[in-house]
């Protein structure tokens, strides 16, 4: 089944010619991956048949859908052409939301729903970047008819200001086939004060010089999407990349021997994080069209990018190294005039010598346009992370729990700041509250997120928790560090710590639980 497309059809605003002239990304398109439910968030997203179930893109963070942060980021960066890729059954919901929230934000905002293949029955829309089954690269191949130039790929769960300008400039200067955006640290493992103090790290105080503390490396490969990379001394060319989850299961960070002839000095870092933001040359789609590679390169993060970094110095890179830039075509013509054309016999002889490369017998320089490069997220830009598991979902929500706007402005841009309630209860501190919430006067609220129409009964205590739309906390209940699903109820006198309550479930009165998912199985909900 062919993918179905729907356009939000925004009205062309007055002065659109001027807006187009000021667009810094005229030669780029953006593909937003917004389909699937994500296996590591399945207890929150649920299924369409469950009460309160929703797609991952519409899961709220700080009382806004994840997709809002992604598209707002693109709008602030002044992109003009965006394609939102989702599943066919989620297309109508996402399209209606985008028409309401971003009516005139883009010159073209298209929502594409991928259906199921009639012959095999395999869902081609399940393209969330998870640990088990990933089809993000396959999804790109299905919309290749919509891609006419170099394109960004970003997932809907990236929250924070991505520096698209630095990545695009690096891509232009290096004429790269693929440009990767990486983070220096996992921002969700740090408190707001640690992020604010990062710039003043190691400065002397009145009591003498403060001893610098070593930077922590998160050893949990399921948090923050950590990766190990190999790069050369200019710190732009990416010679190899491998996610640490695969490394923990026996995979290796591979560097071809041929690469060492071009770059004898190779450096390795294992403390970077991949938020799944890439910029591809249009010719990179030829890799996915290759019949020999089509069934092996299904994921962008786990398959396509590591493959391109591994093969960029080899003759196989000629498959995607063609350039449409006039300056590069001109350089290739000059090179062909400077050197006589080699005969076919000479080329075959060169191939036979490939296995015997030495420092005296170096290989030819690779063609332009096959590079894989990377850019690092600047610390001054603020918090940026990918929210694709329960831990990161909870921690990202907690970042919005502060009534000190100066503190929030230190870690996030103005457009990310949460809306402040007009009236605050005297017993409420550092919380974000949506419209329609009701709180008893004797309820104690600290550092929590409340979705629309949440109610909290008398003498209830809510601390460091996330309550989604329609949640209810009955009287004398106490919850701490919990996530309460849509239209779920915590009964009278319950005491929950580090728990998650599924959508629509009513916790029996008097329940005492810690570190549990309630109920454990969805059939009991």
ABEGO torsion letter per residue (X at the ends): XBBBBBBAGBBBBBGAAAAAAABAAAABBBBBBABEAEAAAAAAAEBAABBGBBBAAABBBGGBBAAAAAAAAAAAAGBABBBBBBBAAAAAAAAAAAAAABAAABABBBBBBBBBBAAAGBBAABABBBAABBAAAAAAAAAAAABABBBBBBBAABBEBBBAAAAAAAAAAAGBABBBBBBABBAAABBAAAAAAAAABGBBBAAEBBBBBBBBBBABAABGGBBBBBBBAAGABBABBBBAAAAAAGBBBBBBAAAAAABABBBBBAABBBAGBBBBBAAAAAAAABAAAAAABABAAAAAAAAAAAAAABAAAAAAABBABAAAAAAAAAAAAABBBBBAAAAAAAAAAAAABBAABBBBBBBBGABBBBBBBBAAAEBBBBBABAAAAAAAAAAABBABAAAAAAABBAAABBBBBABBBAABBGBBBBBGBBBBAABBBBGBBBBBGBBBBBGBBBBGBBBBBGBBBBBGBBBBGBBBBBGBBBBBGBBBBGBBBBBGBBBBBGBBBBGBBOBABAAAX
